[in-house]
Amino acid sequence: MSIQIYILSKLMDENNYPYKLKKELSTPIPFDKLLNLSESKLYYHFESLTKQGLVEQVEIIKEEHRPDKQVFSITDKGRKQFPLKIYKVIEDAESISDMIVALVNLRFVETDKVIPIIEKKIEQSLIKKDQLNQIYQQIDVDSSTRESVDFMESYYASQLEQSIHWWKVLLEKLKTKTI
């Protein structure tokens, strides 16, 4: 889904072709390598978006001794669906890192619709933290496994605390419109 959001965001700005987008992803930081994004994967997502009716081929650029370039444009349906795809990524995200592409494209959505989603994520994380604490309190272990249990509880508690912290930072930035 993130790759499709990236493609749609680029097509919101101008018509484009897959090879150019892959090239843009590789410089100056090789995001294509970090995301394990091959040209064939990118073409697959263009094809999928075309089948969904969100993009359409508008031109073929022919160059001598080079493969044809299929230029795509976002459709009216794509313009309507694009914000919904962003909301879906944010809703489905288990961590902020799961929604980086959506966050970069917040200009295409209504912040007031994102805020309750993040508030819910904070609430769910706080519930998980309480549940973890309750489970930990119920665990009856002997001294030989106490270190392992304490380690795991500490690890999961710190992960949840970090997550809650960053959800709250994001929420504040959304509320103050600094992101």
N, C-alpha and C positions, 0 to 999 in steps of 0.2 A: 504494500500500500504506500509506503514512503517513497518508493521510486516513482509511482504514479503521481503522487502529490508533487514531487520535484518536476516531473515532465509537464504537468498541467500548469504549475506556477511559471515555468519558462514560456509556455505557450500563451499564457495570459499577457505576457509582455510583448511577444512577437512570434510570428511563424518560425518554425525551427525544424531541424532534422536530427535524427538520433546521433550520428557520428559527432556533430558539433557539440551536442550536450555532453557526450562522454568525454570529449576533449576538455570542455569547460570544467568537468568534475575532476579532471586529473591535474589541473594546474591552478594555482601554485602548490596546493596540497593535494596529494594523490588520493582523494576521497574514493575514487573508483576502485582503487586497490583495497582501501580500508573496508569498503562495503562489498568487496568481491563482485563488483559489477562489470560484467563483460558486455561487449557490444551486442552479443546475441540476447542477453538478458534484457538489455535496453530495448532492442527491437521487439522482443516478446511483449514487453509492457506497452509499447506503442500499438502493437497488434491488438492486445487486450482492450486498450482504451478505444481503439477504432471499433471493435466489436460491440462495446458498450454504447457507442454513439457519442462519445465524449470528445473525440478528435477525428479529424478527417484529413486525408491526403489532399493537398491543394496544388501541388506542383512537383514536377520531376526535373531536376537539374542534371543535364547531361554534359559531361566533360570528357574530352578525349583522353584515353588511357587511364580513366578513373571510373570507379563504379558510379552508377546513377545515385543521386541524392534525392530521397523522397522527403519533400517538405510537408510538414503537418501544421494544421491550425486547430485551435480549440473551437468546438461547436457551441451553440447557445445552450444545449443540454449540458455540455461540459462546464460552462461558466456557472450554471445553476448547481450542478453536482459537486463542483470543486470545494466549496465551503463545507458541504456535508461530509465529504471525505476527510477534511481536516478535523472536524468535530469528532468523527468516528475514531481517528487515530488517537486523539487526546483521550477520549472515553476509554479506549481499549488499552492504553498505555499502563504498564505496571510500574514504570519509572520514567523520570524525565528523559533519560537517554532514549527511550522508546518513541519519543515524540519530537525529537530535534527538528526534523524536516517540517513538521506541523508548526512548531514555534517560530521558525524562520518565516513562515508564511501567514502569520497572524493578521497581516494587513488585509487579508481576503475574508476575514470572518468578523463577527461581532464579539468583542471582548466580553460584553455582558452575558453572552451565552457560554463562554469558556469558564468564567469565574465560578459558577455553581458546580461545574464538573470538577474543578480543582478543589473546591471546598469539600466535596464528597470524597475525594481521594484522601484528603487530610483526615477526615472523619473515619474512613475505613482503616487508615494506617494506625490511628489512635486505638481503634477497636482491636486490631491485630496485636498491638503492643500490650494491651490489657490481657488479651487471651494468652499471649506468650507468657506473661508474668504469672497468670493463674495456673497454666500448665506447669511452669517451672516450680511453683509452690507445691504442686501435687506430686511431683516426682519424688519417689522414695528410693534412694540409691545407697549402696554401701560405699565405703571409703575408696574402694578400688576404681569405681567409675565416677566418683564425685568430680574429679578434675575435668573429665570429658564433658560431663553434663554442664558444668559451670562454663567451660570454654564455649560450647555451642549456644548456651543462653546468652552469654556476653556478646558473641558474634551476631546473633540474630537481633538482639536488642539494639546494638550499635547501628546495624544496618537500617532498622526501622527508624531510629532517632535521626540518622542522616537523611533518610528519605523524607521524614516529616519536616525536617528543617528546610530542605530544598523545595518541597511543595509549598511551604509557607512563604519562602522568599519569592517564588514564582507568583503566588497569589497576591502578594503585596505589589509586585511589579505590574501585574495585570490591573489591579485596582487603581494604581497611580499612573497607569498608562505610560510606564517607562520601558515597557517591552512590547 
